């Protein structure tokens, strides 16, 4: 499968359906999405996007992955790792030195994905999910509380 990654030019074209795969509510997404650069992965320019990522500039050295998602129909094909390689390319070309990302501390599969792609844990944001979401988020029978932060130095 050939993958084309392109930046979303208009905030009216944001792929909320894909973004919701990685975040719980549109309200949560709207807290960061309008200040982020959003990229969509497609097979060709005319096709529907099947993956997305949103990058938020923290400062001249750090960029944060605020959202990254791959449609369920194409998961487990290496697309997530391909997106990470694209994020690295974008970060390097923009002269960032670090890419960071946060994920629930109970999401061992997701943490393993980031670690396989070169990220290392560096911090924990205590009570992040309980403080930032009105409704508790439950994954695999666990109420999400803390967010583990991972960093990749490039």
PyMOL commands that set and color helices and strands:
alter all, ss='L'
color gray80, all
select helices_A, chain A and resi 11-13+16-19+26-30+33-35+72-74+79-93+108-116+128-132
alter helices_A, ss='H'
color red, helices_A
select strands_A, chain A and resi 4-7+37-42+51-57+62-70+98-104+120-125+138-139+142-143+147-153
alter strands_A, ss='S'
color yellow, strands_A
deselect
rebuild
show_as cartoon
